Amino acid sequence: MTSINDVWSGKPHDPKKQRLGEILDRVNDLYGAEVSDDDKLHFAHNIVDRIELNEALMAQVRTHNETKIMHGMFPRMVLGGLRKKEKLSVSLLRDEKKVGSLRC
């Protein structure tokens, strides 16, 4: 969504930056203010890196519109990556030895 401030900002319209802004806005909605912008951006890049490794998914992304992509492999791939991160995080946090080894 474009606001009146965006229209009068004098900034050139860059579709890639606009799309990244939309993604970051969605991540902001999920995590709120307690997570830094750098952390959110790192998180988004990690998901993109994971997706780019899957040639079949990238073929879908290159040849289909957003609606078809969202009904294909993309959502499963993102959710699978999130589940793996969750398992790693929970496993680490449940092990007091591992948590203790992280302390300086």
Phi and psi in degrees as a GROMACS rama.xvg file:
@    title "Ramachandran Plot"
@    xaxis  label "Phi"
@    yaxis  label "Psi"
@TYPE xy
-99.8841  129.438  THR-2
-92.8159  167.632  SER-3
-61.9786  -32.6106  ILE-4
-63.9888  -37.3797  ASN-5
-66.4911  -38.994  ASP-6
-64.4071  -40.3887  VAL-7
-97.9406  10.0425  TRP-8
-75.3173  -19.7094  SER-9
79.1498  3.67947  GLY-10
-80.7067  139.958  LYS-11
-66.5243  147.929  PRO-12
-79.9693  117.23  HIS-13
-120.434  106.492  ASP-14
-56.4968  -37.1993  PRO-15
-66.0515  -43.5045  LYS-16
-67.8382  -36.8928  LYS-17
-63.4644  -43.7263  GLN-18
-65.3658  -42.6586  ARG-19
-62.0388  -39.9471  LEU-20
-60.8334  -40.0255  GLY-21
-64.761  -41.3982  GLU-22
-63.8926  -45.5802  ILE-23
-64.0251  -35.6574  LEU-24
-61.577  -40.6056  ASP-25
-66.5282  -41.0748  ARG-26
-64.2401  -39.8957  VAL-27
-59.0303  -41.9803  ASN-28
-61.3523  -35.6727  ASP-29
-74.7365  -42.0977  LEU-30
-104.825  -19.0175  TYR-31
74.4155  -166.584  GLY-32
-80.6927  -14.7045  ALA-33
-74.8932  -5.61073  GLU-34
-111.304  132.48  VAL-35
-68.9102  157.57  SER-36
-61.4814  -37.5668  ASP-37
-62.4053  -41.3686  ASP-38
-64.5744  -41.1882  ASP-39
-64.4062  -42.7267  LYS-40
-66.0255  -42.3531  LEU-41
-59.7673  -43.0052  HIS-42
-60.5451  -47.3641  PHE-43
-63.3931  -41.7202  ALA-44
-64.067  -37.1651  HIS-45
-62.2154  -42.0739  ASN-46
-64.7079  -44.7546  ILE-47
-60.7695  -43.9927  VAL-48
-58.9708  -42.1468  ASP-49
-63.8107  -43.3289  ARG-50
-65.1438  -41.135  ILE-51
-64.7094  -20.4259  GLU-52
-75.8612  -16.0435  LEU-53
-98.5079  103.827  ASN-54
-62.2273  -39.2762  GLU-55
-63.6771  -41.8347  ALA-56
-67.0486  -42.4063  LEU-57
-63.0893  -33.9822  MET-58
-63.1139  -41.2237  ALA-59
-63.1035  -44.0246  GLN-60
-62.1074  -39.7398  VAL-61
-73.6787  -25.1796  ARG-62
-112.83  -6.8152  THR-63
-120.841  160.648  HIS-64
-80.7457  172.486  ASN-65
-58.2924  -39.1811  GLU-66
-62.7472  -46.1048  THR-67
-67.3447  -37.217  LYS-68
-61.5214  -41.7605  ILE-69
-71.7114  -12.4455  MET-70
-105.224  6.14919  HIS-71
-104.975  -137.753  GLY-72
-77.7747  -21.7619  MET-73
-53.9113  -54.582  PHE-74
-60.3155  -40.1647  PRO-75
-64.2815  -38.5372  ARG-76
-65.7858  -44.4584  MET-77
-64.3581  -47.8547  VAL-78
-63.1164  -38.7867  LEU-79
-61.2095  -42  GLY-80
-64.6217  -40.4094  GLY-81
-65.011  -40.0423  LEU-82
-64.1535  -39.7458  ARG-83
-64.7622  -42.0054  LYS-84
-62.8695  -40.7358  LYS-85
-63.0765  -45.8606  GLU-86
-60.4241  -43.6892  LYS-87
-62.9913  -43.9244  LEU-88
-65.0655  -48.1394  SER-89
-63.6315  -41.7644  VAL-90
-60.1904  -44.4575  SER-91
-64.4053  -46.9233  LEU-92
-69.3664  -25.5501  LEU-93
-80.1726  -17.1064  ARG-94
-99.8337  105.204  ASP-95
-61.9019  -32.6775  GLU-96
-63.0505  -44.685  LYS-97
-65.3339  -44.4285  LYS-98
-63.0075  -44.1334  VAL-99
-60.5762  -35.4312  GLY-100
-70.8535  -16.3112  SER-101
-81.4318  -21.251  LEU-102
-72.5392  142.536  ARG-103
